[in-house]
Amino acid sequence: MAQEIVRCKTPLSILGTPQMVNSSIKASIRVKGRGTLHSIARPGFRPHPGTPERKPHEMCICTMLRNQARFLREWVMYHAQIGVQSWYIYDNNSDDDIEDVMESLVNAGLNISRRVWPWIKTQEAGFAHCALRARESCEWVGFIDVDEYFYSPLGLSLHDVIRNQSDSGNDVAEIRTSCYSFGPSGLKHAPPQGVTAGYTCRLGAPERHKSIVKPEALNSSLINVVHHFSFERGIQNEQNVGSKDRAPGLGTRAVEPPDWSSKFCEVTDTGLRDLVLHKFMDPLTSHLPWEELGRGHGKLMSVQQNTVVYEEG
């Protein structure tokens, strides 16, 4: 006999009578009229296990931002070109024009959504929430910031990279990418052509990694340390104990050091810039699609250290 839980209002006779500790209340139900009490259970056929259906999107990205709307258009348009099909934006109390930027991207046909995430110190929780949301519709999900760009020196799309790894014969659950941090590249003001074309000088060695993961392979706890998740048992996992998410030398106050424009410049690297100019530049106007007239006259504030995430082919 099936058992069900039925939630009813507590009778006033019970509410008005003091109950002894560990005392129980007996209740009975009956059906008015003739017939049986219907169950909410419905018989059904269990589907035979087979090849899982492909999800709508091969590649998605999750990010969290605050007052970075001016960088969002370039970031989304670039990643759309290399294979990202859906974006999950977690907005941590922005008060800039992010709604207008989001609307323009949606009107351009891009599958991008914004969720207000107002709590402080909760980026890990936001990424865990995003991993759950993306599980049903995304085969792979990347977790990066809006000043970080996936880039393959071989010119591969993200679909190519994923296919190369998946065809290796191994059951791959995570693709780790090397991160190279670019400095101001001698600039005193924000470059008018944007992040990808404006910054060309970086540190010589990568500092950390970012992850592209299969969301269903993540540990059910969804524990992560900003961009890095734990995986189910049986999937190898190494911990990165030397994370350097804060730019060295910047300190804890929003004060720009006198020699900031020359910082983090060990290697000249124009690979990403050259790719962007080739793929996006209008041959008639020499403008990039995210470039705005009059831009570039403000003080270089937020993009003091941007990152290129190299896909290793």
C-alpha positions in Angstrom: 0.0 0.0 0.0 1.4 3.4 -1.0 1.9 6.0 1.6 1.7 9.7 1.0 2.4 12.9 2.9 -0.6 15.3 2.9 0.0 18.8 4.2 -3.1 20.4 5.9 -3.8 23.3 8.1 -3.2 22.4 11.8 -6.6 22.2 13.6 -7.4 24.9 16.1 -8.1 22.3 18.7 -4.4 21.2 18.5 -3.0 24.7 18.3 -4.9 25.7 21.4 -3.9 22.7 23.5 -0.4 22.4 25.0 1.4 19.4 23.8 3.6 17.2 25.9 7.2 16.6 24.8 7.5 13.6 22.4 3.7 13.3 22.3 2.1 12.2 19.1 -1.1 13.2 17.3 -3.2 10.6 15.6 -5.2 11.5 12.5 -7.4 9.6 10.1 -8.7 10.4 6.6 -11.7 9.2 4.7 -13.0 9.6 1.2 -16.4 11.2 0.6 -18.6 9.0 -1.5 -17.5 5.7 -3.0 -14.2 4.8 -4.5 -10.6 4.7 -3.6 -8.3 7.5 -2.5 -6.3 8.4 -5.6 -2.6 8.3 -5.4 -0.3 11.0 -6.9 1.9 8.1 -8.2 1.5 7.3 -11.9 2.7 4.2 -13.5 5.2 4.7 -16.3 7.7 2.9 -18.4 11.3 3.3 -17.4 13.3 4.2 -20.6 16.0 1.8 -21.6 19.5 3.2 -21.2 21.0 4.3 -24.4 23.0 7.0 -26.0 22.3 10.3 -24.1 20.8 13.1 -26.1 23.0 15.9 -27.1 22.4 19.1 -25.2 21.4 22.3 -27.0 24.8 23.9 -26.5 28.2 22.5 -26.9 30.0 25.3 -25.1 28.8 27.8 -22.5 30.5 30.3 -20.2 29.7 31.5 -16.6 31.0 34.7 -15.2 30.4 37.1 -12.3 31.0 40.8 -12.7 30.4 44.2 -11.1 30.4 47.4 -13.0 32.2 45.9 -16.1 29.5 46.5 -18.7 31.9 48.5 -20.9 33.9 45.3 -21.4 31.0 42.9 -21.8 30.2 43.5 -25.5 33.8 42.8 -26.7 34.1 39.8 -24.4 30.8 38.2 -25.6 31.3 39.0 -29.3 34.8 37.6 -29.3 33.8 34.3 -27.6 30.8 33.9 -29.9 33.3 34.0 -32.9 35.3 31.1 -31.4 32.4 28.8 -30.5 30.6 29.9 -27.3 26.9 29.5 -27.7 25.4 30.6 -24.3 26.5 33.0 -21.5 25.4 33.1 -17.9 26.1 36.5 -16.4 26.0 36.8 -12.6 25.7 40.5 -11.7 27.1 41.5 -8.3 25.4 44.8 -7.7 26.4 46.7 -10.8 25.1 50.2 -11.1 26.4 51.0 -14.6 24.6 50.5 -17.9 24.7 46.7 -17.9 20.9 46.4 -18.7 21.4 48.4 -21.9 24.4 46.4 -23.0 22.6 43.1 -22.2 19.6 44.2 -24.2 21.8 45.1 -27.2 23.4 41.7 -27.1 20.1 39.8 -26.8 18.7 41.9 -29.7 21.8 40.8 -31.8 20.6 37.2 -31.4 23.1 36.1 -28.7 21.9 33.7 -26.0 22.9 35.6 -22.9 21.1 35.8 -19.6 21.7 38.0 -16.5 21.0 36.9 -12.9 21.3 39.5 -10.1 23.6 38.0 -7.5 23.8 40.7 -4.8 25.7 38.9 -2.0 29.3 39.7 -1.2 32.0 37.1 -1.0 29.8 34.5 -2.8 31.5 34.0 -6.2 32.0 30.3 -5.3 28.3 30.0 -4.6 27.4 31.8 -7.8 29.5 29.5 -9.9 28.0 26.4 -8.2 24.6 27.8 -8.9 25.6 28.4 -12.6 26.9 24.8 -12.9 23.5 23.5 -11.9 21.7 25.8 -14.3 24.0 24.8 -17.2 23.8 21.1 -16.5 20.7 20.6 -18.6 21.7 22.6 -21.7 25.5 22.8 -21.9 27.9 20.0 -22.8 30.8 22.0 -21.5 31.0 25.1 -19.3 34.0 27.5 -18.9 34.4 29.7 -15.8 36.3 32.9 -16.6 36.1 36.6 -15.9 35.2 39.3 -18.4 38.8 40.4 -18.7 39.9 36.9 -19.7 39.8 35.4 -23.2 40.2 31.9 -24.5 42.7 31.9 -27.3 44.4 29.2 -29.4 47.7 30.1 -31.0 46.8 27.5 -33.7 43.6 29.3 -34.5 41.4 26.5 -33.2 37.8 27.1 -32.1 36.6 25.9 -28.7 34.7 23.2 -30.6 37.9 22.0 -32.2 39.7 21.9 -28.8 36.9 19.9 -27.2 36.7 17.5 -30.1 40.4 16.9 -30.1 40.3 16.1 -26.4 37.1 14.0 -26.6 38.5 11.9 -29.6 41.6 11.0 -27.6 39.8 7.9 -26.3 39.8 9.1 -22.7 36.7 10.0 -20.7 37.6 13.7 -20.3 35.7 15.7 -17.7 37.9 18.9 -17.5 40.1 20.8 -19.9 42.6 23.0 -18.1 44.0 26.1 -19.8 47.1 28.1 -19.1 46.6 31.7 -18.1 49.0 34.5 -19.2 48.6 37.9 -17.5 49.0 41.0 -19.7 49.9 44.3 -18.1 49.1 47.9 -19.2 51.5 47.5 -22.1 52.8 51.1 -21.7 49.3 52.6 -22.0 48.1 55.4 -19.7 44.5 55.3 -21.0 42.1 52.6 -22.0 42.8 51.5 -25.7 40.0 52.6 -28.1 40.1 49.2 -29.8 39.4 47.3 -26.6 41.1 44.8 -24.5 42.0 42.2 -27.1 43.7 44.6 -29.5 45.1 47.0 -27.0 47.3 45.0 -24.7 50.3 43.2 -26.2 52.9 42.8 -23.4 52.6 40.0 -20.8 54.5 38.1 -18.2 56.7 35.3 -19.5 55.2 32.4 -17.5 51.6 31.4 -16.8 50.4 32.0 -13.3 47.4 29.7 -12.9 44.8 27.8 -14.9 41.1 28.1 -15.8 38.7 25.2 -16.4 36.3 24.1 -19.0 34.3 21.3 -17.4 31.5 18.8 -18.1 28.9 19.9 -15.5 27.5 16.4 -14.9 31.0 15.2 -13.9 31.2 17.7 -11.0 31.0 16.5 -7.4 27.5 16.7 -6.1 28.7 19.1 -3.4 29.6 21.6 -6.1 32.5 22.8 -3.9 34.8 25.1 -5.8 37.6 27.6 -5.2 36.7 30.4 -7.7 36.9 28.8 -11.2 38.1 25.4 -9.9 35.6 22.6 -9.0 35.9 19.3 -7.3 35.0 16.2 -9.4 33.3 12.9 -8.7 35.4 10.1 -7.2 37.5 8.3 -9.8 38.3 11.5 -11.7 41.8 12.7 -11.1 42.1 16.0 -9.4 45.1 18.1 -8.5 44.9 21.1 -6.3 46.4 24.4 -7.3 47.9 25.9 -4.2 49.7 28.8 -5.8 46.8 30.9 -7.1 47.6 34.5 -7.8 44.3 36.2 -8.5 45.5 39.5 -7.2 47.8 41.5 -9.4 51.3 41.5 -7.8 52.4 45.0 -6.7 48.9 46.5 -6.8 48.3 46.3 -3.1 45.0 46.4 -1.3 44.0 50.0 -2.1 42.7 51.5 -5.3 45.8 53.5 -5.9 47.8 53.2 -9.1 51.6 52.9 -8.6 53.7 55.5 -10.5 55.3 52.9 -12.7 52.1 50.9 -13.3 52.0 51.3 -17.1 55.3 49.4 -17.5 54.4 46.6 -15.1 54.1 42.9 -16.2 55.8 43.4 -19.5 58.3 40.6 -20.1 57.2 39.2 -23.5 55.6 41.0 -26.4 52.7 38.9 -27.6 50.5 40.1 -30.5 48.8 36.8 -31.3 45.4 37.6 -29.9 45.5 41.2 -31.3 46.4 39.9 -34.8 43.6 37.3 -34.7 41.0 39.9 -33.6 42.0 42.5 -36.2 41.9 39.8 -38.9 38.5 38.4 -37.8 36.6 41.5 -36.7 38.0 44.7 -38.3 35.8 46.4 -40.8 37.9 46.8 -43.9 36.2 50.1 -44.8 36.3 51.9 -41.5 39.1 50.0 -39.7 36.8 49.8 -36.7 36.1 46.8 -34.5 32.4 46.1 -33.8 32.6 46.9 -30.1 34.6 50.1 -30.6 32.9 53.3 -29.6 33.7 56.8 -30.9 35.3 58.9 -28.3 36.3 55.9 -26.2 39.9 55.7 -24.9 40.1 59.2 -23.3 39.3 58.0 -19.8 41.8 57.0 -17.2 42.9 53.3 -17.3 41.1 52.0 -14.2 39.8 48.5 -14.3 41.8 46.7 -17.0 45.2 47.1 -15.4 45.9 43.4 -15.7 44.0 41.3 -18.2 44.5 37.7 -19.0 44.7 35.6 -22.1 43.8 32.0 -21.5 45.7 29.8 -23.9 44.2 26.7 -25.3 47.0 24.1 -25.5 46.7 22.2 -28.8 
